[in-house]
Amino acid sequence: MAAILLPCFWLACALNPTALAESSPLPAVNACPENVKPVQEIPPQPHGLDIYVNDYGCLLTPQDKATLQDRLQALDESGIAQVSILILPDTDQDLSDFAFRIMNQWGIQHYKKKDGLLVLVNASRVRHNLPNRIFVATGLALESVLPDALVGRILDEKAIPAFEQGDYSGGVTRTVLTLSDILSDDTIADMLKQEQGIDVARRTVAKYREGMNIPSSVIRRRQKKNLEKV
């Protein structure tokens, strides 16, 4: 049953992982080579357990990676949401734009439910305590339960303090587990599994725009501006 929930690109990758690995401009996961050029293109679509966690920047401990894989696999197979983590060694791309492009090209969601979430991390900027180091891209169905303000608070409380203390793995792990806990809340999970999330999100976002008289383009610019802090 779980296989039915997986988008077609994950199934294709699982059938032919070698071809994707050979075409990848990135080092092998957890290989940690030095002097890696910044990633400019969208990475190849992952396969196997890497559909959940791709750590090309070597930030995660083996224990944390296993914990995240188990949690995200369970979240996926429950039909609540599809969540992926992509840690790049370095990139010159604006993470707020790059994350959505990756999520769209990889097809992170259950079929037509728009319930995907991508945590994109720039490992080099994390290690050097620079902005544009982590971004969370959410699909439309998740916007009502994970609005920008809440995601920003989670990053401020879970990711940034840990990064500044050198606990890179802990920062990523606690951030993702917090997001997962919110999505796994019984009421929210039932709503998402019953495909009510998209309608709720649309009503919530529409009401916010109308009440504040803020067009969607401005909301997106404000979201991107948040990268100055994270």
DAJO-V628540 format. One record per residue. PSI is psi in whole degrees, 0 to 359 (NA if undefined). D_FIRST is the distance of its C-alpha to the first C-alpha in whole Angstrom. Layout:
PSI;D_FIRST + PSI;D_FIRST
This chain:
325;0 + 324;4 + 329;5 + 330;5 + 340;7 + 137;9 + 161;13 + 328;14 + 326;17 + 322;15 + 319;13 + 319;17 + 322;18 + 328;16 + 331;17 + 65;21 + 332;22 + 317;25 + 320;26 + 320;25 + 322;27 + 332;30 + 355;30 + 132;30 + 357;33 + 157;32 + 166;33 + 147;30 + 132;28 + 13;30 + 327;33 + 51;35 + 160;38 + 159;41 + 45;42 + 134;39 + 146;40 + 139;38 + 126;35 + 335;36 + 160;33 + 127;29 + 159;28 + 150;25 + 136;22 + 174;20 + 167;18 + 215;16 + 346;16 + 356;19 + 341;17 + 317;18 + 118;21 + 105;24 + 83;27 + 350;30 + 0;32 + 47;32 + 331;32 + 141;30 + 157;30 + 322;28 + 315;27 + 321;27 + 316;24 + 320;22 + 315;22 + 319;21 + 315;18 + 315;17 + 315;18 + 328;16 + 318;13 + 320;13 + 318;14 + 309;11 + 340;8 + 347;10 + 10;10 + 309;14 + 162;15 + 121;15 + 132;18 + 149;20 + 128;23 + 115;25 + 112;29 + 147;31 + 322;34 + 154;36 + 148;37 + 357;39 + 149;37 + 118;37 + 327;33 + 328;33 + 317;33 + 321;31 + 316;28 + 325;28 + 319;28 + 314;26 + 320;23 + 318;24 + 323;24 + 340;21 + 44;19 + 99;18 + 159;16 + 154;13 + 110;14 + 17;17 + 346;17 + 40;19 + 31;18 + 158;19 + 133;21 + 126;23 + 111;26 + 130;28 + 137;31 + 104;34 + 321;35 + 317;39 + 331;39 + 313;38 + 330;40 + 9;43 + 49;42 + 155;42 + 174;41 + 43;38 + 337;36 + 141;33 + 144;31 + 115;28 + 128;27 + 142;24 + 164;23 + 321;24 + 344;22 + 354;23 + 330;27 + 330;27 + 341;26 + 66;27 + 165;30 + 320;32 + 319;35 + 317;32 + 318;31 + 321;34 + 320;35 + 317;32 + 318;33 + 326;37 + 329;36 + 319;34 + 304;34 + 313;38 + 321;39 + 317;37 + 316;38 + 339;42 + 4;42 + 7;40 + 74;37 + 315;35 + 316;32 + 322;32 + 314;33 + 314;29 + 313;27 + 326;29 + 311;28 + 320;25 + 325;24 + 316;26 + 317;24 + 320;21 + 319;23 + 314;24 + 333;21 + 355;19 + 137;22 + 313;21 + 315;23 + 317;22 + 317;18 + 319;18 + 314;20 + 318;18 + 333;15 + 9;17 + 28;18 + 351;21 + 319;22 + 314;23 + 317;26 + 317;27 + 316;27 + 317;29 + 318;31 + 312;32 + 319;33 + 317;35 + 320;37 + 314;37 + 318;39 + 315;41 + 325;42 + 352;43 + 45;44 + 120;42 + 160;41 + 326;37 + 325;39 + 320;41 + 316;38 + 320;36 + 322;39 + 323;40 + 316;36 + 326;37 + 332;41 + 339;39 + 341;38 + 335;42 + 327;41 + NA;38
